[in-house]
Amino acid sequence: MYGWIWRHLPGNAWARALLSLALVVAVVYVLFNYVFPWAEPLLPFNDVTVDNQ
């Protein structure tokens, strides 16, 4: 998959490296701002079984 992305990016190696860095930043941005907040209520992280006594 990464080879396919690298081959299809335009430019020389430096331009491809900058574009791939921009792609990684864009994916991280989308994950943290849209995907993780959407999925957070569906995850059982707040389901505790220890009672306060």
mmCIF entry with sequence, helices, sheets and N, C-alpha, C, O atoms, coordinates in Angstrom:
data_MODEL
# 
_entry.id   MODEL 
# 
_entity.id                         1 
_entity.type                       polymer 
_entity.pdbx_number_of_molecules   1 
# 
_entity_poly.entity_id                      1 
_entity_poly.type                           'polypeptide(L)' 
_entity_poly.nstd_linkage                   no 
_entity_poly.nstd_monomer                   no 
_entity_poly.pdbx_seq_one_letter_code       MYGWIWRHLPGNAWARALLSLALVVAVVYVLFNYVFPWAEPLLPFNDVTVDNQ 
_entity_poly.pdbx_seq_one_letter_code_can   MYGWIWRHLPGNAWARALLSLALVVAVVYVLFNYVFPWAEPLLPFNDVTVDNQ 
_entity_poly.pdbx_strand_id                 A 
# 
loop_
_entity_poly_seq.entity_id 
_entity_poly_seq.num 
_entity_poly_seq.mon_id 
_entity_poly_seq.hetero 
1 1  MET n 
1 2  TYR n 
1 3  GLY n 
1 4  TRP n 
1 5  ILE n 
1 6  TRP n 
1 7  ARG n 
1 8  HIS n 
1 9  LEU n 
1 10 PRO n 
1 11 GLY n 
1 12 ASN n 
1 13 ALA n 
1 14 TRP n 
1 15 ALA n 
1 16 ARG n 
1 17 ALA n 
1 18 LEU n 
1 19 LEU n 
1 20 SER n 
1 21 LEU n 
1 22 ALA n 
1 23 LEU n 
1 24 VAL n 
1 25 VAL n 
1 26 ALA n 
1 27 VAL n 
1 28 VAL n 
1 29 TYR n 
1 30 VAL n 
1 31 LEU n 
1 32 PHE n 
1 33 ASN n 
1 34 TYR n 
1 35 VAL n 
1 36 PHE n 
1 37 PRO n 
1 38 TRP n 
1 39 ALA n 
1 40 GLU n 
1 41 PRO n 
1 42 LEU n 
1 43 LEU n 
1 44 PRO n 
1 45 PHE n 
1 46 ASN n 
1 47 ASP n 
1 48 VAL n 
1 49 THR n 
1 50 VAL n 
1 51 ASP n 
1 52 ASN n 
1 53 GLN n 
# 
_struct_asym.id          A 
_struct_asym.entity_id   1 
# 
loop_
_struct_conf.conf_type_id 
_struct_conf.id 
_struct_conf.pdbx_PDB_helix_id 
_struct_conf.beg_label_comp_id 
_struct_conf.beg_label_asym_id 
_struct_conf.beg_label_seq_id 
_struct_conf.pdbx_beg_PDB_ins_code 
_struct_conf.end_label_comp_id 
_struct_conf.end_label_asym_id 
_struct_conf.end_label_seq_id 
_struct_conf.pdbx_end_PDB_ins_code 
_struct_conf.beg_auth_comp_id 
_struct_conf.beg_auth_asym_id 
_struct_conf.beg_auth_seq_id 
_struct_conf.end_auth_comp_id 
_struct_conf.end_auth_asym_id 
_struct_conf.end_auth_seq_id 
_struct_conf.pdbx_PDB_helix_class 
_struct_conf.details 
_struct_conf.pdbx_PDB_helix_length 
HELX_P HELX_P1 AA1 TYR A 2  ? HIS A 8  ? TYR A 2  HIS A 8  1 ? 7  
HELX_P HELX_P2 AA2 ALA A 13 ? VAL A 30 ? ALA A 13 VAL A 30 1 ? 18 
HELX_P HELX_P3 AA3 LEU A 31 ? VAL A 35 ? LEU A 31 VAL A 35 3 ? 5  
HELX_P HELX_P4 AA4 PHE A 36 ? ALA A 39 ? PHE A 36 ALA A 39 1 ? 4  
HELX_P HELX_P5 AA5 GLU A 40 ? LEU A 42 ? GLU A 40 LEU A 42 5 ? 3  
HELX_P HELX_P6 AA6 PRO A 44 ? ASN A 46 ? PRO A 44 ASN A 46 5 ? 3  
# 
_struct_conf_type.id          HELX_P 
_struct_conf_type.criteria    ? 
_struct_conf_type.reference   ? 
# 
loop_
_atom_site.group_PDB 
_atom_site.id 
_atom_site.type_symbol 
_atom_site.label_atom_id 
_atom_site.label_alt_id 
_atom_site.label_comp_id 
_atom_site.label_asym_id 
_atom_site.label_entity_id 
_atom_site.label_seq_id 
_atom_site.pdbx_PDB_ins_code 
_atom_site.Cartn_x 
_atom_site.Cartn_y 
_atom_site.Cartn_z 
_atom_site.occupancy 
_atom_site.B_iso_or_equiv 
_atom_site.pdbx_formal_charge 
_atom_site.auth_seq_id 
_atom_site.auth_comp_id 
_atom_site.auth_asym_id 
_atom_site.auth_atom_id 
_atom_site.pdbx_PDB_model_num 
ATOM 1   N N  . MET A 1 1  ? 0.821   -1.181 0.000  1.00 0.00 ? 1  MET A N  1 
ATOM 2   C CA . MET A 1 1  ? 0.000   0.000  0.000  1.00 0.00 ? 1  MET A CA 1 
ATOM 3   C C  . MET A 1 1  ? 0.874   1.257  0.000  1.00 0.00 ? 1  MET A C  1 
ATOM 4   O O  . MET A 1 1  ? 0.619   2.191  -0.760 1.00 0.00 ? 1  MET A O  1 
ATOM 5   N N  . TYR A 1 2  ? 1.901   1.279  0.850  1.00 0.00 ? 2  TYR A N  1 
ATOM 6   C CA . TYR A 1 2  ? 2.744   2.470  0.921  1.00 0.00 ? 2  TYR A CA 1 
ATOM 7   C C  . TYR A 1 2  ? 3.539   2.661  -0.366 1.00 0.00 ? 2  TYR A C  1 
ATOM 8   O O  . TYR A 1 2  ? 3.771   3.789  -0.803 1.00 0.00 ? 2  TYR A O  1 
ATOM 9   N N  . GLY A 1 3  ? 3.945   1.568  -0.958 1.00 0.00 ? 3  GLY A N  1 
ATOM 10  C CA . GLY A 1 3  ? 4.637   1.664  -2.239 1.00 0.00 ? 3  GLY A CA 1 
ATOM 11  C C  . GLY A 1 3  ? 3.736   2.210  -3.324 1.00 0.00 ? 3  GLY A C  1 
ATOM 12  O O  . GLY A 1 3  ? 4.179   2.988  -4.168 1.00 0.00 ? 3  GLY A O  1 
ATOM 13  N N  . TRP A 1 4  ? 2.484   1.812  -3.310 1.00 0.00 ? 4  TRP A N  1 
ATOM 14  C CA . TRP A 1 4  ? 1.527   2.306  -4.297 1.00 0.00 ? 4  TRP A CA 1 
ATOM 15  C C  . TRP A 1 4  ? 1.335   3.804  -4.133 1.00 0.00 ? 4  TRP A C  1 
ATOM 16  O O  . TRP A 1 4  ? 1.319   4.541  -5.119 1.00 0.00 ? 4  TRP A O  1 
ATOM 17  N N  . ILE A 1 5  ? 1.187   4.267  -2.878 1.00 0.00 ? 5  ILE A N  1 
ATOM 18  C CA . ILE A 1 5  ? 1.033   5.700  -2.627 1.00 0.00 ? 5  ILE A CA 1 
ATOM 19  C C  . ILE A 1 5  ? 2.283   6.450  -3.082 1.00 0.00 ? 5  ILE A C  1 
ATOM 20  O O  . ILE A 1 5  ? 2.183   7.491  -3.731 1.00 0.00 ? 5  ILE A O  1 
ATOM 21  N N  . TRP A 1 6  ? 3.458   5.924  -2.744 1.00 0.00 ? 6  TRP A N  1 
ATOM 22  C CA . TRP A 1 6  ? 4.713   6.580  -3.105 1.00 0.00 ? 6  TRP A CA 1 
ATOM 23  C C  . TRP A 1 6  ? 4.874   6.689  -4.614 1.00 0.00 ? 6  TRP A C  1 
ATOM 24  O O  . TRP A 1 6  ? 5.329   7.716  -5.117 1.00 0.00 ? 6  TRP A O  1 
ATOM 25  N N  . ARG A 1 7  ? 4.507   5.644  -5.338 1.00 0.00 ? 7  ARG A N  1 
ATOM 26  C CA . ARG A 1 7  ? 4.643   5.672  -6.797 1.00 0.00 ? 7  ARG A CA 1 
ATOM 27  C C  . ARG A 1 7  ? 3.672   6.654  -7.442 1.00 0.00 ? 7  ARG A C  1 
ATOM 28  O O  . ARG A 1 7  ? 3.974   7.197  -8.505 1.00 0.00 ? 7  ARG A O  1 
ATOM 29  N N  . HIS A 1 8  ? 2.525   6.894  -6.834 1.00 0.00 ? 8  HIS A N  1 
ATOM 30  C CA . HIS A 1 8  ? 1.521   7.750  -7.451 1.00 0.00 ? 8  HIS A CA 1 
ATOM 31  C C  . HIS A 1 8  ? 1.626   9.224  -7.031 1.00 0.00 ? 8  HIS A C  1 
ATOM 32  O O  . HIS A 1 8  ? 0.906   10.065 -7.570 1.00 0.00 ? 8  HIS A O  1 
ATOM 33  N N  . LEU A 1 9  ? 2.491   9.541  -6.098 1.00 0.00 ? 9  LEU A N  1 
ATOM 34  C CA . LEU A 1 9  ? 2.696   10.945 -5.747 1.00 0.00 ? 9  LEU A CA 1 
ATOM 35  C C  . LEU A 1 9  ? 3.587   11.607 -6.796 1.00 0.00 ? 9  LEU A C  1 
ATOM 36  O O  . LEU A 1 9  ? 4.540   10.992 -7.276 1.00 0.00 ? 9  LEU A O  1 
ATOM 37  N N  . PRO A 1 10 ? 3.284   12.860 -7.153 1.00 0.00 ? 10 PRO A N  1 
ATOM 38  C CA . PRO A 1 10 ? 4.103   13.538 -8.165 1.00 0.00 ? 10 PRO A CA 1 
ATOM 39  C C  . PRO A 1 10 ? 5.375   14.116 -7.565 1.00 0.00 ? 10 PRO A C  1 
ATOM 40  O O  . PRO A 1 10 ? 5.471   14.314 -6.354 1.00 0.00 ? 10 PRO A O  1 
ATOM 41  N N  . GLY A 1 11 ? 6.346   14.382 -8.424 1.00 0.00 ? 11 GLY A N  1 
ATOM 42  C CA . GLY A 1 11 ? 7.555   15.074 -8.009 1.00 0.00 ? 11 GLY A CA 1 
ATOM 43  C C  . GLY A 1 11 ? 8.712   14.152 -7.696 1.00 0.00 ? 11 GLY A C  1 
ATOM 44  O O  . GLY A 1 11 ? 8.636   12.936 -7.867 1.00 0.00 ? 11 GLY A O  1 
ATOM 45  N N  . ASN A 1 12 ? 9.799   14.776 -7.226 1.00 0.00 ? 12 ASN A N  1 
ATOM 46  C CA . ASN A 1 12 ? 10.992  14.013 -6.870 1.00 0.00 ? 12 ASN A CA 1 
ATOM 47  C C  . ASN A 1 12 ? 10.842  13.484 -5.436 1.00 0.00 ? 12 ASN A C  1 
ATOM 48  O O  . ASN A 1 12 ? 9.763   13.572 -4.851 1.00 0.00 ? 12 ASN A O  1 
ATOM 49  N N  . ALA A 1 13 ? 11.912  12.944 -4.883 1.00 0.00 ? 13 ALA A N  1 
ATOM 50  C CA . ALA A 1 13 ? 11.844  12.306 -3.570 1.00 0.00 ? 13 ALA A CA 1 
ATOM 51  C C  . ALA A 1 13 ? 11.492  13.304 -2.465 1.00 0.00 ? 13 ALA A C  1 
ATOM 52  O O  . ALA A 1 13 ? 10.732  12.972 -1.555 1.00 0.00 ? 13 ALA A O  1 
ATOM 53  N N  . TRP A 1 14 ? 12.037  14.528 -2.535 1.00 0.00 ? 14 TRP A N  1 
ATOM 54  C CA . TRP A 1 14 ? 11.733  15.524 -1.498 1.00 0.00 ? 14 TRP A CA 1 
ATOM 55  C C  . TRP A 1 14 ? 10.277  15.948 -1.553 1.00 0.00 ? 14 TRP A C  1 
ATOM 56  O O  . TRP A 1 14 ? 9.632   16.091 -0.515 1.00 0.00 ? 14 TRP A O  1 
ATOM 57  N N  . ALA A 1 15 ? 9.754   16.149 -2.751 1.00 0.00 ? 15 ALA A N  1 
ATOM 58  C CA . ALA A 1 15 ? 8.342   16.536 -2.894 1.00 0.00 ? 15 ALA A CA 1 
ATOM 59  C C  . ALA A 1 15 ? 7.431   15.407 -2.429 1.00 0.00 ? 15 ALA A C  1 
ATOM 60  O O  . ALA A 1 15 ? 6.416   15.649 -1.776 1.00 0.00 ? 15 ALA A O  1 
ATOM 61  N N  . ARG A 1 16 ? 7.792   14.187 -2.761 1.00 0.00 ? 16 ARG A N  1 
ATOM 62  C CA . ARG A 1 16 ? 6.992   13.037 -2.319 1.00 0.00 ? 16 ARG A CA 1 
ATOM 63  C C  . ARG A 1 16 ? 7.026   12.902 -0.807 1.00 0.00 ? 16 ARG A C  1 
ATOM 64  O O  . ARG A 1 16 ? 6.011   12.575 -0.191 1.00 0.00 ? 16 ARG A O  1 
ATOM 65  N N  . ALA A 1 17 ? 8.185   13.151 -0.200 1.00 0.00 ? 17 ALA A N  1 
ATOM 66  C CA . ALA A 1 17 ? 8.288   13.067 1.254  1.00 0.00 ? 17 ALA A CA 1 
ATOM 67  C C  . ALA A 1 17 ? 7.415   14.132 1.913  1.00 0.00 ? 17 ALA A C  1 
ATOM 68  O O  . ALA A 1 17 ? 6.735   13.844 2.898  1.00 0.00 ? 17 ALA A O  1 
ATOM 69  N N  . LEU A 1 18 ? 7.423   15.344 1.390  1.00 0.00 ? 18 LEU A N  1 
ATOM 70  C CA . LEU A 1 18 ? 6.582   16.403 1.952  1.00 0.00 ? 18 LEU A CA 1 
ATOM 71  C C  . LEU A 1 18 ? 5.099   16.109 1.751  1.00 0.00 ? 18 LEU A C  1 
ATOM 72  O O  . LEU A 1 18 ? 4.290   16.344 2.649  1.00 0.00 ? 18 LEU A O  1 
ATOM 73  N N  . LEU A 1 19 ? 4.745   15.599 0.582  1.00 0.00 ? 19 LEU A N  1 
ATOM 74  C CA . LEU A 1 19 ? 3.348   15.245 0.341  1.00 0.00 ? 19 LEU A CA 1 
ATOM 75  C C  . LEU A 1 19 ? 2.892   14.084 1.221  1.00 0.00 ? 19 LEU A C  1 
ATOM 76  O O  . LEU A 1 19 ? 1.765   14.082 1.717  1.00 0.00 ? 19 LEU A O  1 
ATOM 77  N N  . SER A 1 20 ? 3.761   13.105 1.414  1.00 0.00 ? 20 SER A N  1 
ATOM 78  C CA . SER A 1 20 ? 3.375   11.991 2.280  1.00 0.00 ? 20 SER A CA 1 
ATOM 79  C C  . SER A 1 20 ? 3.263   12.443 3.728  1.00 0.00 ? 20 SER A C  1 
ATOM 80  O O  . SER A 1 20 ? 2.406   11.947 4.460  1.00 0.00 ? 20 SER A O  1 
ATOM 81  N N  . LEU A 1 21 ? 4.114   13.379 4.161  1.00 0.00 ? 21 LEU A N  1 
ATOM 82  C CA . LEU A 1 21 ? 3.987   13.946 5.501  1.00 0.00 ? 21 LEU A CA 1 
ATOM 83  C C  . LEU A 1 21 ? 2.673   14.705 5.636  1.00 0.00 ? 21 LEU A C  1 
ATOM 84  O O  . LEU A 1 21 ? 2.007   14.610 6.668  1.00 0.00 ? 21 LEU A O  1 
ATOM 85  N N  . ALA A 1 22 ? 2.295   15.451 4.611  1.00 0.00 ? 22 ALA A N  1 
ATOM 86  C CA . ALA A 1 22 ? 1.022   16.163 4.627  1.00 0.00 ? 22 ALA A CA 1 
ATOM 87  C C  . ALA A 1 22 ? -0.153  15.190 4.673  1.00 0.00 ? 22 ALA A C  1 
ATOM 88  O O  . ALA A 1 22 ? -1.152  15.458 5.341  1.00 0.00 ? 22 ALA A O  1 
ATOM 89  N N  . LEU A 1 23 ? -0.044  14.073 3.977  1.00 0.00 ? 23 LEU A N  1 
ATOM 90  C CA . LEU A 1 23 ? -1.094  13.056 4.025  1.00 0.00 ? 23 LEU A CA 1 
ATOM 91  C C  . LEU A 1 23 ? -1.220  12.455 5.422  1.00 0.00 ? 23 LEU A C  1 
ATOM 92  O O  . LEU A 1 23 ? -2.331  12.236 5.906  1.00 0.00 ? 23 LEU A O  1 
ATOM 93  N N  . VAL A 1 24 ? -0.107  12.191 6.061  1.00 0.00 ? 24 VAL A N  1 
ATOM 94  C CA . VAL A 1 24 ? -0.135  11.635 7.420  1.00 0.00 ? 24 VAL A CA 1 
ATOM 95  C C  . VAL A 1 24 ? -0.768  12.633 8.378  1.00 0.00 ? 24 VAL A C  1 
ATOM 96  O O  . VAL A 1 24 ? -1.586  12.254 9.216  1.00 0.00 ? 24 VAL A O  1 
ATOM 97  N N  . VAL A 1 25 ? -0.397  13.906 8.263  1.00 0.00 ? 25 VAL A N  1 
ATOM 98  C CA . VAL A 1 25 ? -0.971  14.934 9.126  1.00 0.00 ? 25 VAL A CA 1 
ATOM 99  C C  . VAL A 1 25 ? -2.477  15.039 8.890  1.00 0.00 ? 25 VAL A C  1 
ATOM 100 O O  . VAL A 1 25 ? -3.238  15.187 9.846  1.00 0.00 ? 25 VAL A O  1 
ATOM 101 N N  . ALA A 1 26 ? -2.915  14.966 7.650  1.00 0.00 ? 26 ALA A N  1 
ATOM 102 C CA . ALA A 1 26 ? -4.339  15.046 7.339  1.00 0.00 ? 26 ALA A CA 1 
ATOM 103 C C  . ALA A 1 26 ? -5.097  13.855 7.921  1.00 0.00 ? 26 ALA A C  1 
ATOM 104 O O  . ALA A 1 26 ? -6.195  14.022 8.452  1.00 0.00 ? 26 ALA A O  1 
ATOM 105 N N  . VAL A 1 27 ? -4.529  12.669 7.826  1.00 0.00 ? 27 VAL A N  1 
ATOM 106 C CA . VAL A 1 27 ? -5.186  11.477 8.374  1.00 0.00 ? 27 VAL A CA 1 
ATOM 107 C C  . VAL A 1 27 ? -5.287  11.576 9.892  1.00 0.00 ? 27 VAL A C  1 
ATOM 108 O O  . VAL A 1 27 ? -6.330  11.255 10.461 1.00 0.00 ? 27 VAL A O  1 
ATOM 109 N N  . VAL A 1 28 ? -4.221  12.014 10.555 1.00 0.00 ? 28 VAL A N  1 
ATOM 110 C CA . VAL A 1 28 ? -4.248  12.170 12.016 1.00 0.00 ? 28 VAL A CA 1 
ATOM 111 C C  . VAL A 1 28 ? -5.278  13.219 12.411 1.00 0.00 ? 28 VAL A C  1 
ATOM 112 O O  . VAL A 1 28 ? -6.005  13.028 13.386 1.00 0.00 ? 28 VAL A O  1 
ATOM 113 N N  . TYR A 1 29 ? -5.352  14.310 11.682 1.00 0.00 ? 29 TYR A N  1 
ATOM 114 C CA . TYR A 1 29 ? -6.342  15.357 11.962 1.00 0.00 ? 29 TYR A CA 1 
ATOM 115 C C  . TYR A 1 29 ? -7.767  14.818 11.865 1.00 0.00 ? 29 TYR A C  1 
ATOM 116 O O  . TYR A 1 29 ? -8.593  15.060 12.746 1.00 0.00 ? 29 TYR A O  1 
ATOM 117 N N  . VAL A 1 30 ? -8.046  14.093 10.799 1.00 0.00 ? 30 VAL A N  1 
ATOM 118 C CA . VAL A 1 30 ? -9.385  13.538 10.614 1.00 0.00 ? 30 VAL A CA 1 
ATOM 119 C C  . VAL A 1 30 ? -9.709  12.525 11.707 1.00 0.00 ? 30 VAL A C  1 
ATOM 120 O O  . VAL A 1 30 ? -10.831 12.497 12.213 1.00 0.00 ? 30 VAL A O  1 
ATOM 121 N N  . LEU A 1 31 ? -8.740  11.698 12.073 1.00 0.00 ? 31 LEU A N  1 
ATOM 122 C CA . LEU A 1 31 ? -8.982  10.722 13.130 1.00 0.00 ? 31 LEU A CA 1 
ATOM 123 C C  . LEU A 1 31 ? -9.295  11.391 14.462 1.00 0.00 ? 31 LEU A C  1 
ATOM 124 O O  . LEU A 1 31 ? -10.269 11.026 15.120 1.00 0.00 ? 31 LEU A O  1 
ATOM 125 N N  . PHE A 1 32 ? -8.488  12.362 14.870 1.00 0.00 ? 32 PHE A N  1 
ATOM 126 C CA . PHE A 1 32 ? -8.667  12.983 16.172 1.00 0.00 ? 32 PHE A CA 1 
ATOM 127 C C  . PHE A 1 32 ? -9.890  13.901 16.234 1.00 0.00 ? 32 PHE A C  1 
ATOM 128 O O  . PHE A 1 32 ? -10.478 14.053 17.304 1.00 0.00 ? 32 PHE A O  1 
ATOM 129 N N  . ASN A 1 33 ? -10.284 14.512 15.128 1.00 0.00 ? 33 ASN A N  1 
ATOM 130 C CA . ASN A 1 33 ? -11.395 15.453 15.170 1.00 0.00 ? 33 ASN A CA 1 
ATOM 131 C C  . ASN A 1 33 ? -12.739 14.864 14.783 1.00 0.00 ? 33 ASN A C  1 
ATOM 132 O O  . ASN A 1 33 ? -13.773 15.426 15.143 1.00 0.00 ? 33 ASN A O  1 
ATOM 133 N N  . TYR A 1 34 ? -12.760 13.750 14.061 1.00 0.00 ? 34 TYR A N  1 
ATOM 134 C CA . TYR A 1 34 ? -14.031 13.202 13.610 1.00 0.00 ? 34 TYR A CA 1 
ATOM 135 C C  . TYR A 1 34 ? -14.247 11.751 14.014 1.00 0.00 ? 34 TYR A C  1 
ATOM 136 O O  . TYR A 1 34 ? -15.307 11.415 14.541 1.00 0.00 ? 34 TYR A O  1 
ATOM 137 N N  . VAL A 1 35 ? -13.278 10.893 13.783 1.00 0.00 ? 35 VAL A N  1 
ATOM 138 C CA . VAL A 1 35 ? -13.475 9.462  14.010 1.00 0.00 ? 35 VAL A CA 1 
ATOM 139 C C  . VAL A 1 35 ? -13.448 9.121  15.487 1.00 0.00 ? 35 VAL A C  1 
ATOM 140 O O  . VAL A 1 35 ? -14.356 8.440  15.963 1.00 0.00 ? 35 VAL A O  1 
ATOM 141 N N  . PHE A 1 36 ? -12.448 9.564  16.230 1.00 0.00 ? 36 PHE A N  1 
ATOM 142 C CA . PHE A 1 36 ? -12.347 9.216  17.640 1.00 0.00 ? 36 PHE A CA 1 
ATOM 143 C C  . PHE A 1 36 ? -13.494 9.794  18.469 1.00 0.00 ? 36 PHE A C  1 
ATOM 144 O O  . PHE A 1 36 ? -14.029 9.076  19.313 1.00 0.00 ? 36 PHE A O  1 
ATOM 145 N N  . PRO A 1 37 ? -13.903 11.060 18.273 1.00 0.00 ? 37 PRO A N  1 
ATOM 146 C CA . PRO A 1 37 ? -15.066 11.539 19.032 1.00 0.00 ? 37 PRO A CA 1 
ATOM 147 C C  . PRO A 1 37 ? -16.352 10.775 18.695 1.00 0.00 ? 37 PRO A C  1 
ATOM 148 O O  . PRO A 1 37 ? -17.197 10.578 19.569 1.00 0.00 ? 37 PRO A O  1 
ATOM 149 N N  . TRP A 1 38 ? -16.507 10.349 17.455 1.00 0.00 ? 38 TRP A N  1 
ATOM 150 C CA . TRP A 1 38 ? -17.677 9.572  17.077 1.00 0.00 ? 38 TRP A CA 1 
ATOM 151 C C  . TRP A 1 38 ? -17.659 8.197  17.746 1.00 0.00 ? 38 TRP A C  1 
ATOM 152 O O  . TRP A 1 38 ? -18.702 7.717  18.191 1.00 0.00 ? 38 TRP A O  1 
ATOM 153 N N  . ALA A 1 39 ? -16.490 7.560  17.823 1.00 0.00 ? 39 ALA A N  1 
ATOM 154 C CA . ALA A 1 39 ? -16.392 6.200  18.346 1.00 0.00 ? 39 ALA A CA 1 
ATOM 155 C C  . ALA A 1 39 ? -16.293 6.150  19.867 1.00 0.00 ? 39 ALA A C  1 
ATOM 156 O O  . ALA A 1 39 ? -16.514 5.089  20.452 1.00 0.00 ? 39 ALA A O  1 
ATOM 157 N N  . GLU A 1 40 ? -15.970 7.253  20.522 1.00 0.00 ? 40 GLU A N  1 
ATOM 158 C CA . GLU A 1 40 ? -15.741 7.245  21.967 1.00 0.00 ? 40 GLU A CA 1 
ATOM 159 C C  . GLU A 1 40 ? -16.950 6.777  22.771 1.00 0.00 ? 40 GLU A C  1 
ATOM 160 O O  . GLU A 1 40 ? -16.757 6.005  23.711 1.00 0.00 ? 40 GLU A O  1 
ATOM 161 N N  . PRO A 1 41 ? -18.181 7.186  22.472 1.00 0.00 ? 41 PRO A N  1 
ATOM 162 C CA . PRO A 1 41 ? -19.312 6.671  23.260 1.00 0.00 ? 41 PRO A CA 1 
ATOM 163 C C  . PRO A 1 41 ? -19.557 5.175  23.056 1.00 0.00 ? 41 PRO A C  1 
ATOM 164 O O  . PRO A 1 41 ? -20.203 4.538  23.888 1.00 0.00 ? 41 PRO A O  1 
ATOM 165 N N  . LEU A 1 42 ? -19.062 4.622  21.983 1.00 0.00 ? 42 LEU A N  1 
ATOM 166 C CA . LEU A 1 42 ? -19.279 3.212  21.695 1.00 0.00 ? 42 LEU A CA 1 
ATOM 167 C C  . LEU A 1 42 ? -18.283 2.299  22.401 1.00 0.00 ? 42 LEU A C  1 
ATOM 168 O O  . LEU A 1 42 ? -18.481 1.085  22.440 1.00 0.00 ? 42 LEU A O  1 
ATOM 169 N N  . LEU A 1 43 ? -17.213 2.867  22.959 1.00 0.00 ? 43 LEU A N  1 
ATOM 170 C CA . LEU A 1 43 ? -16.172 2.075  23.599 1.00 0.00 ? 43 LEU A CA 1 
ATOM 171 C C  . LEU A 1 43 ? -16.449 1.920  25.091 1.00 0.00 ? 43 LEU A C  1 
ATOM 172 O O  . LEU A 1 43 ? -16.976 2.839  25.717 1.00 0.00 ? 43 LEU A O  1 
ATOM 173 N N  . PRO A 1 44 ? -16.101 0.768  25.670 1.00 0.00 ? 44 PRO A N  1 
ATOM 174 C CA . PRO A 1 44 ? -16.451 0.500  27.069 1.00 0.00 ? 44 PRO A CA 1 
ATOM 175 C C  . PRO A 1 44 ? -15.413 0.973  28.079 1.00 0.00 ? 44 PRO A C  1 
ATOM 176 O O  . PRO A 1 44 ? -15.210 0.289  29.082 1.00 0.00 ? 44 PRO A O  1 
ATOM 177 N N  . PHE A 1 45 ? -14.749 2.097  27.870 1.00 0.00 ? 45 PHE A N  1 
ATOM 178 C CA . PHE A 1 45 ? -13.696 2.535  28.781 1.00 0.00 ? 45 PHE A CA 1 
ATOM 179 C C  . PHE A 1 45 ? -14.242 3.033  30.110 1.00 0.00 ? 45 PHE A C  1 
ATOM 180 O O  . PHE A 1 45 ? -13.539 2.969  31.119 1.00 0.00 ? 45 PHE A O  1 
ATOM 181 N N  . ASN A 1 46 ? -15.474 3.527  30.141 1.00 0.00 ? 46 ASN A N  1 
ATOM 182 C CA . ASN A 1 46 ? -16.035 4.053  31.373 1.00 0.00 ? 46 ASN A CA 1 
ATOM 183 C C  . ASN A 1 46 ? -16.905 3.045  32.110 1.00 0.00 ? 46 ASN A C  1 
ATOM 184 O O  . ASN A 1 46 ? -17.520 3.387  33.121 1.00 0.00 ? 46 ASN A O  1 
ATOM 185 N N  . ASP A 1 47 ? -16.969 1.828  31.632 1.00 0.00 ? 47 ASP A N  1 
ATOM 186 C CA . ASP A 1 47 ? -17.746 0.785  32.302 1.00 0.00 ? 47 ASP A CA 1 
ATOM 187 C C  . ASP A 1 47 ? -16.877 0.126  33.353 1.00 0.00 ? 47 ASP A C  1 
ATOM 188 O O  . ASP A 1 47 ? -16.091 -0.771 33.048 1.00 0.00 ? 47 ASP A O  1 
ATOM 189 N N  . VAL A 1 48 ? -17.019 0.572  34.597 1.00 0.00 ? 48 VAL A N  1 
ATOM 190 C CA . VAL A 1 48 ? -16.208 0.018  35.676 1.00 0.00 ? 48 VAL A CA 1 
ATOM 191 C C  . VAL A 1 48 ? -17.076 -0.917 36.507 1.00 0.00 ? 48 VAL A C  1 
ATOM 192 O O  . VAL A 1 48 ? -18.297 -0.769 36.554 1.00 0.00 ? 48 VAL A O  1 
ATOM 193 N N  . THR A 1 49 ? -16.434 -1.879 37.159 1.00 0.00 ? 49 THR A N  1 
ATOM 194 C CA . THR A 1 49 ? -17.172 -2.837 37.977 1.00 0.00 ? 49 THR A CA 1 
ATOM 195 C C  . THR A 1 49 ? -16.869 -2.692 39.456 1.00 0.00 ? 49 THR A C  1 
ATOM 196 O O  . THR A 1 49 ? -17.367 -3.479 40.261 1.00 0.00 ? 49 THR A O  1 
ATOM 197 N N  . VAL A 1 50 ? -16.066 -1.708 39.836 1.00 0.00 ? 50 VAL A N  1 
ATOM 198 C CA . VAL A 1 50 ? -15.703 -1.501 41.236 1.00 0.00 ? 50 VAL A CA 1 
ATOM 199 C C  . VAL A 1 50 ? -16.617 -0.397 41.783 1.00 0.00 ? 50 VAL A C  1 
ATOM 200 O O  . VAL A 1 50 ? -16.701 0.691  41.212 1.00 0.00 ? 50 VAL A O  1 
ATOM 201 N N  . ASP A 1 51 ? -17.291 -0.690 42.886 1.00 0.00 ? 51 ASP A N  1 
ATOM 202 C CA . ASP A 1 51 ? -18.189 0.288  43.507 1.00 0.00 ? 51 ASP A CA 1 
ATOM 203 C C  . ASP A 1 51 ? -17.430 1.073  44.573 1.00 0.00 ? 51 ASP A C  1 
ATOM 204 O O  . ASP A 1 51 ? -16.527 0.549  45.225 1.00 0.00 ? 51 ASP A O  1 
ATOM 205 N N  . ASN A 1 52 ? -17.813 2.344  44.739 1.00 0.00 ? 52 ASN A N  1 
ATOM 206 C CA . ASN A 1 52 ? -17.260 3.160  45.823 1.00 0.00 ? 52 ASN A CA 1 
ATOM 207 C C  . ASN A 1 52 ? -18.036 2.851  47.110 1.00 0.00 ? 52 ASN A C  1 
ATOM 208 O O  . ASN A 1 52 ? -19.259 2.982  47.132 1.00 0.00 ? 52 ASN A O  1 
ATOM 209 N N  . GLN A 1 53 ? -17.346 2.446  48.178 1.00 0.00 ? 53 GLN A N  1 
ATOM 210 C CA . GLN A 1 53 ? -18.014 2.101  49.437 1.00 0.00 ? 53 GLN A CA 1 
ATOM 211 C C  . GLN A 1 53 ? -17.486 2.945  50.560 1.00 0.00 ? 53 GLN A C  1 
ATOM 212 O O  . GLN A 1 53 ? -17.927 2.801  51.700 1.00 0.00 ? 53 GLN A O  1 
# 
